[in-house]
Amino acid sequence: MDTVFLLWHKHVLADENEDIKLIGVYRSSEDAEEARARVGSKPGFAAHPEGFLVEPYELNRDHWAEGYVVV
């Protein structure tokens, strides 16, 4: 099973909506943490350092298989 690591940044806005950014996709969690260090001092990210999240993501797998409805 092949896995990559996604680096996300999430910021909750004043109106309670979320602003979520995918920073990048990396071969290892260490690479993702290095990317966090590189972008962590940039405008916006520096003001919200708690917003970073590294998640493993399996390749060659359906991650959204249930379908969806429009609300």
N, CA, C and O atoms as a GROMACS GRO file, in nm:
protein
  284
    1MET      N    1   0.086  -0.118   0.000
    1MET     CA    2   0.000   0.000   0.000
    1MET      C    3   0.089   0.124   0.000
    1MET      O    4   0.178   0.136   0.085
    2ASP      N    5   0.067   0.214  -0.094
    2ASP     CA    6   0.144   0.338  -0.104
    2ASP      C    7   0.068   0.449  -0.034
    2ASP      O    8  -0.053   0.463  -0.049
    3THR      N    9   0.141   0.529   0.042
    3THR     CA   10   0.082   0.640   0.115
    3THR      C   11   0.163   0.765   0.090
    3THR      O   12   0.286   0.761   0.087
    4VAL      N   13   0.094   0.877   0.070
    4VAL     CA   14   0.156   1.009   0.066
    4VAL      C   15   0.102   1.087   0.186
    4VAL      O   16   0.014   1.040   0.257
    5PHE      N   17   0.157   1.205   0.207
    5PHE     CA   18   0.116   1.286   0.322
    5PHE      C   19   0.073   1.423   0.273
    5PHE      O   20   0.147   1.493   0.203
    6LEU      N   21  -0.048   1.462   0.311
    6LEU     CA   22  -0.106   1.589   0.272
    6LEU      C   23  -0.082   1.690   0.384
    6LEU      O   24  -0.104   1.660   0.501
    7LEU      N   25  -0.039   1.809   0.346
    7LEU     CA   26  -0.024   1.918   0.442
    7LEU      C   27  -0.134   2.019   0.415
    7LEU      O   28  -0.140   2.080   0.308
    8TRP      N   29  -0.221   2.037   0.514
    8TRP     CA   30  -0.335   2.128   0.506
    8TRP      C   31  -0.315   2.245   0.601
    8TRP      O   32  -0.240   2.235   0.699
    9HIS      N   33  -0.382   2.354   0.574
    9HIS     CA   34  -0.395   2.463   0.671
    9HIS      C   35  -0.541   2.504   0.675
    9HIS      O   36  -0.602   2.534   0.573
   10LYS      N   37  -0.596   2.506   0.798
   10LYS     CA   38  -0.736   2.543   0.817
   10LYS      C   39  -0.742   2.664   0.909
   10LYS      O   40  -0.678   2.669   1.014
   11HIS      N   41  -0.823   2.762   0.867
   11HIS     CA   42  -0.843   2.884   0.945
   11HIS      C   43  -0.993   2.910   0.953
   11HIS      O   44  -1.061   2.913   0.851
   12VAL      N   45  -1.043   2.929   1.075
   12VAL     CA   46  -1.185   2.961   1.093
   12VAL      C   47  -1.202   3.112   1.080
   12VAL      O   48  -1.137   3.189   1.151
   13LEU      N   49  -1.289   3.153   0.989
   13LEU     CA   50  -1.312   3.295   0.962
   13LEU      C   51  -1.409   3.355   1.062
   13LEU      O   52  -1.473   3.283   1.138
   14ALA      N   53  -1.419   3.487   1.062
   14ALA     CA   54  -1.506   3.558   1.157
   14ALA      C   55  -1.652   3.514   1.145
   14ALA      O   56  -1.725   3.514   1.244
   15ASP      N   57  -1.695   3.476   1.025
   15ASP     CA   58  -1.835   3.434   1.006
   15ASP      C   59  -1.854   3.285   1.032
   15ASP      O   60  -1.958   3.229   0.996
   16GLU      N   61  -1.756   3.221   1.096
   16GLU     CA   62  -1.757   3.079   1.131
   16GLU      C   63  -1.736   2.985   1.013
   16GLU      O   64  -1.737   2.863   1.032
   17ASN      N   65  -1.718   3.037   0.892
   17ASN     CA   66  -1.682   2.953   0.779
   17ASN      C   67  -1.535   2.915   0.793
   17ASN      O   68  -1.460   2.980   0.865
   18GLU      N   69  -1.495   2.810   0.723
   18GLU     CA   70  -1.357   2.765   0.726
   18GLU      C   71  -1.288   2.794   0.594
   18GLU      O   72  -1.346   2.775   0.487
   19ASP      N   73  -1.165   2.840   0.602
   19ASP     CA   74  -1.080   2.859   0.486
   19ASP      C   75  -0.975   2.748   0.493
   19ASP      O   76  -0.887   2.751   0.578
   20ILE      N   77  -0.984   2.651   0.401
   20ILE     CA   78  -0.896   2.535   0.405
   20ILE      C   79  -0.810   2.535   0.279
   20ILE      O   80  -0.860   2.546   0.167
   21LYS      N   81  -0.678   2.523   0.301
   21LYS     CA   82  -0.584   2.523   0.189
   21LYS      C   83  -0.504   2.393   0.191
   21LYS      O   84  -0.455   2.351   0.296
   22LEU      N   85  -0.490   2.330   0.075
   22LEU     CA   86  -0.399   2.218   0.061
   22LEU      C   87  -0.263   2.278   0.023
   22LEU      O   88  -0.248   2.332  -0.086
   23ILE      N   89  -0.166   2.267   0.113
   23ILE     CA   90  -0.034   2.324   0.089
   23ILE      C   91   0.045   2.238  -0.009
   23ILE      O   92   0.110   2.288  -0.100
   24GLY      N   93   0.038   2.106   0.011
   24GLY     CA   94   0.112   2.018  -0.078
   24GLY      C   95   0.095   1.872  -0.042
   24GLY      O   96   0.034   1.837   0.059
   25VAL      N   97   0.153   1.786  -0.128
   25VAL     CA   98   0.150   1.641  -0.112
   25VAL      C   99   0.295   1.594  -0.110
   25VAL      O  100   0.374   1.631  -0.197
   26TYR      N  101   0.330   1.512  -0.008
   26TYR     CA  102   0.469   1.477   0.015
   26TYR      C  103   0.488   1.327   0.031
   26TYR      O  104   0.395   1.255   0.066
   27ARG      N  105   0.609   1.281   0.003
   27ARG     CA  106   0.642   1.138   0.010
   27ARG      C  107   0.648   1.085   0.153
   27ARG      O  108   0.627   0.966   0.176
   28SER      N  109   0.677   1.171   0.249
   28SER     CA  110   0.689   1.126   0.388
   28SER      C  111   0.633   1.232   0.482
   28SER      O  112   0.617   1.348   0.444
   29SER      N  113   0.603   1.190   0.604
   29SER     CA  114   0.555   1.288   0.703
   29SER      C  115   0.665   1.387   0.736
   29SER      O  116   0.637   1.503   0.766
   30GLU      N  117   0.791   1.342   0.731
   30GLU     CA  118   0.904   1.432   0.755
   30GLU      C  119   0.910   1.542   0.649
   30GLU      O  120   0.935   1.658   0.681
   31ASP      N  121   0.887   1.505   0.522
   31ASP     CA  122   0.885   1.604   0.414
   31ASP      C  123   0.773   1.705   0.437
   31ASP      O  124   0.791   1.824   0.413
   32ALA      N  125   0.657   1.657   0.482
   32ALA     CA  126   0.544   1.746   0.509
   32ALA      C  127   0.577   1.841   0.624
   32ALA      O  128   0.542   1.959   0.618
   33GLU      N  129   0.644   1.791   0.726
   33GLU     CA  130   0.682   1.877   0.839
   33GLU      C  131   0.785   1.981   0.796
   33GLU      O  132   0.783   2.094   0.844
   34GLU      N  133   0.875   1.944   0.706
   34GLU     CA  134   0.972   2.041   0.653
   34GLU      C  135   0.900   2.150   0.574
   34GLU      O  136   0.938   2.267   0.581
   35ALA      N  137   0.797   2.112   0.499
   35ALA     CA  138   0.718   2.211   0.425
   35ALA      C  139   0.645   2.303   0.522
   35ALA      O  140   0.638   2.424   0.498
   36ARG      N  141   0.592   2.248   0.630
   36ARG     CA  142   0.526   2.331   0.732
   36ARG      C  143   0.624   2.436   0.785
   36ARG      O  144   0.589   2.552   0.803
   37ALA      N  145   0.747   2.393   0.810
   37ALA     CA  146   0.848   2.487   0.858
   37ALA      C  147   0.879   2.596   0.755
   37ALA      O  148   0.901   2.711   0.791
   38ARG      N  149   0.880   2.558   0.626
   38ARG     CA  150   0.908   2.657   0.521
   38ARG      C  151   0.799   2.762   0.508
   38ARG      O  152   0.828   2.880   0.490
   39VAL      N  153   0.672   2.720   0.516
   39VAL     CA  154   0.562   2.814   0.493
   39VAL      C  155   0.511   2.877   0.622
   39VAL      O  156   0.435   2.974   0.618
   40GLY      N  157   0.550   2.822   0.736
   40GLY     CA  158   0.496   2.866   0.864
   40GLY      C  159   0.520   3.011   0.898
   40GLY      O  160   0.447   3.069   0.979
   41SER      N  161   0.622   3.071   0.840
   41SER     CA  162   0.651   3.212   0.869
   41SER      C  163   0.590   3.307   0.766
   41SER      O  164   0.607   3.429   0.776
   42LYS      N  165   0.521   3.254   0.668
   42LYS     CA  166   0.461   3.337   0.563
   42LYS      C  167   0.334   3.406   0.615
   42LYS      O  168   0.272   3.360   0.711
   43PRO      N  169   0.297   3.519   0.551
   43PRO     CA  170   0.177   3.592   0.594
   43PRO      C  171   0.054   3.501   0.601
   43PRO      O  172   0.034   3.417   0.514
   44GLY      N  173  -0.025   3.519   0.703
   44GLY     CA  174  -0.144   3.438   0.724
   44GLY      C  175  -0.112   3.313   0.803
   44GLY      O  176  -0.171   3.289   0.908
   45PHE      N  177  -0.018   3.232   0.754
   45PHE     CA  178   0.019   3.111   0.824
   45PHE      C  179   0.084   3.143   0.959
   45PHE      O  180   0.057   3.076   1.058
   46ALA      N  181   0.169   3.245   0.962
   46ALA     CA  182   0.238   3.282   1.085
   46ALA      C  183   0.140   3.326   1.193
   46ALA      O  184   0.164   3.304   1.312
   47ALA      N  185   0.030   3.388   1.152
   47ALA     CA  186  -0.071   3.434   1.248
   47ALA      C  187  -0.157   3.320   1.302
   47ALA      O  188  -0.225   3.336   1.404
   48HIS      N  189  -0.156   3.206   1.233
   48HIS     CA  190  -0.240   3.093   1.273
   48HIS      C  191  -0.162   2.962   1.264
   48HIS      O  192  -0.198   2.873   1.187
   49PRO      N  193  -0.055   2.948   1.343
   49PRO     CA  194   0.029   2.828   1.334
   49PRO      C  195  -0.042   2.701   1.378
   49PRO      O  196   0.001   2.591   1.342
   50GLU      N  197  -0.149   2.714   1.453
   50GLU     CA  198  -0.224   2.596   1.499
   50GLU      C  199  -0.308   2.534   1.389
   50GLU      O  200  -0.365   2.426   1.408
   51GLY      N  201  -0.317   2.600   1.275
   51GLY     CA  202  -0.404   2.553   1.168
   51GLY      C  203  -0.346   2.444   1.080
   51GLY      O  204  -0.417   2.392   0.994
   52PHE      N  205  -0.220   2.407   1.098
   52PHE     CA  206  -0.158   2.305   1.013
   52PHE      C  207  -0.200   2.165   1.054
   52PHE      O  208  -0.217   2.136   1.173
   53LEU      N  209  -0.215   2.078   0.954
   53LEU     CA  210  -0.248   1.939   0.976
   53LEU      C  211  -0.180   1.855   0.869
   53LEU      O  212  -0.190   1.885   0.750
   54VAL      N  213  -0.112   1.749   0.912
   54VAL     CA  214  -0.052   1.652   0.820
   54VAL      C  215  -0.134   1.525   0.829
   54VAL      O  216  -0.154   1.471   0.938
   55GLU      N  217  -0.182   1.477   0.713
   55GLU     CA  218  -0.263   1.356   0.710
   55GLU      C  219  -0.207   1.256   0.610
   55GLU      O  220  -0.172   1.293   0.498
   56PRO      N  221  -0.198   1.128   0.648
   56PRO     CA  222  -0.161   1.026   0.549
   56PRO      C  223  -0.277   1.005   0.452
   56PRO      O  224  -0.394   1.019   0.489
   57TYR      N  225  -0.244   0.970   0.328
   57TYR     CA  226  -0.345   0.951   0.225
   57TYR      C  227  -0.303   0.833   0.139
   57TYR      O  228  -0.199   0.837   0.074
   58GLU      N  229  -0.384   0.729   0.139
   58GLU     CA  230  -0.352   0.608   0.062
   58GLU      C  231  -0.379   0.630  -0.087
   58GLU      O  232  -0.482   0.687  -0.125
   59LEU      N  233  -0.286   0.584  -0.168
   59LEU     CA  234  -0.302   0.591  -0.313
   59LEU      C  235  -0.378   0.469  -0.364
   59LEU      O  236  -0.384   0.366  -0.297
   60ASN      N  237  -0.436   0.482  -0.482
   60ASN     CA  238  -0.509   0.373  -0.548
   60ASN      C  239  -0.624   0.320  -0.463
   60ASN      O  240  -0.649   0.200  -0.459
   61ARG      N  241  -0.694   0.411  -0.396
   61ARG     CA  242  -0.809   0.376  -0.313
   61ARG      C  243  -0.916   0.482  -0.333
   61ARG      O  244  -0.884   0.601  -0.341
   62ASP      N  245  -1.041   0.441  -0.340
   62ASP     CA  246  -1.152   0.537  -0.348
   62ASP      C  247  -1.171   0.599  -0.210
   62ASP      O  248  -1.195   0.527  -0.112
   63HIS      N  249  -1.161   0.729  -0.202
   63HIS     CA  250  -1.176   0.797  -0.073
   63HIS      C  251  -1.314   0.859  -0.056
   63HIS      O  252  -1.351   0.900   0.054
   64TRP      N  253  -1.390   0.866  -0.163
   64TRP     CA  254  -1.526   0.919  -0.156
   64TRP      C  255  -1.612   0.829  -0.242
   64TRP      O  256  -1.631   0.855  -0.361
   65ALA      N  257  -1.664   0.723  -0.183
   65ALA     CA  258  -1.735   0.621  -0.261
   65ALA      C  259  -1.885   0.619  -0.236
   65ALA      O  260  -1.957   0.540  -0.297
   66GLU      N  261  -1.934   0.705  -0.145
   66GLU     CA  262  -2.075   0.699  -0.107
   66GLU      C  263  -2.167   0.781  -0.196
   66GLU      O  264  -2.289   0.770  -0.183
   67GLY      N  265  -2.115   0.861  -0.285
   67GLY     CA  266  -2.196   0.953  -0.362
   67GLY      C  267  -2.219   1.081  -0.282
   67GLY      O  268  -2.154   1.101  -0.180
   68TYR      N  269  -2.310   1.167  -0.329
   68TYR     CA  270  -2.337   1.292  -0.257
   68TYR      C  271  -2.474   1.346  -0.293
   68TYR      O  272  -2.534   1.303  -0.391
   69VAL      N  273  -2.523   1.439  -0.213
   69VAL     CA  274  -2.647   1.509  -0.241
   69VAL      C  275  -2.618   1.658  -0.239
   69VAL      O  276  -2.528   1.703  -0.168
   70VAL      N  277  -2.694   1.734  -0.314
   70VAL     CA  278  -2.681   1.878  -0.316
   70VAL      C  279  -2.782   1.936  -0.216
   70VAL      O  280  -2.900   1.903  -0.222
   71VAL      N  281  -2.735   2.020  -0.126
   71VAL     CA  282  -2.820   2.078  -0.023
   71VAL      C  283  -2.861   2.218  -0.064
   71VAL      O  284  -2.934   2.285   0.009
   0.00000   0.00000   0.00000
